[in-house]
Amino acid sequence: GAVVSQHPSWVICKSGTSVKIECRSLDFQATTMFWYRQFPKQSLMLMATSNEGSKATYEQGVEKDKFLINHASLTLSTLTVTSAHPEDSSFYICSAIAGGSTGELFFGEGSRLTVL
Amino acid sequence: AQSVTQLDSQVPVFEEAPVELRCNYSSSVSVYLFWYVQYPNQGLQLLLKYLSGSTLVKGINGFEAEFNKSQTSFHLRKPSVHISDTAEYFCAVCLIQGAQKLVFGQGTRLTINP
């Protein structure tokens, strides 16, 4: 199946700094990618839909200025957590659609962010 | 809006025993249904999906699920589990007329005991 890769897998940062997480579709082009957040032992919550060449669509309650999403190309979307705080510590997972808008959804391996 | 309820947060089972993980959904329109598995500190892997057609769907690793429209359920089953099946399992739905925005259930932790 198609491969979606996230980098970094683990990141620890100090409070107040910004962290960038990359999501790449390795063997297909993805016009749409999704970013999820998962708290320990909880389900995945959709944060935003990332669209190549246009602004991301954020879910209700997600701060746009806090979580910056850039879909720079058909194979790369980035999530930047700005001015990170300990409460931003979480597991962030991206997914991408392969094969057009009705294609199958593939998930990245996830990125664990710990803010000290 | 759609919602998904996984009735069991944890399911302990002995190895080689059968297992059923329950999932109920709520939606005013037709949806697609999915089961995903998540191993520790990893992303999600698709087990199976129901889009249309036969209500009994077979997936990877010997899992299957049955779509029951009248009961709005999509329970996951496996006749004989293995230690390697220990993981978190998520049921999810998305609108047929949508951009594949998945709504996930709370997850069920399946623990296989020897």
Interface residues (C-beta under 8 A of the other chain):
Chain A: V4 Q6 S9 T32 F34 K41 Q42 S43 L44 M45 L46 T49 F91 I93 S95 I97 S101 T102 E104 L105 F106 F107 G108 E109 G110 R112
Chain B: Y36 N41 Q42 G43 L44 Q45 L46 F90 A99 Q100 K101 L102 V103 F104 G105 Q106 G107 R109
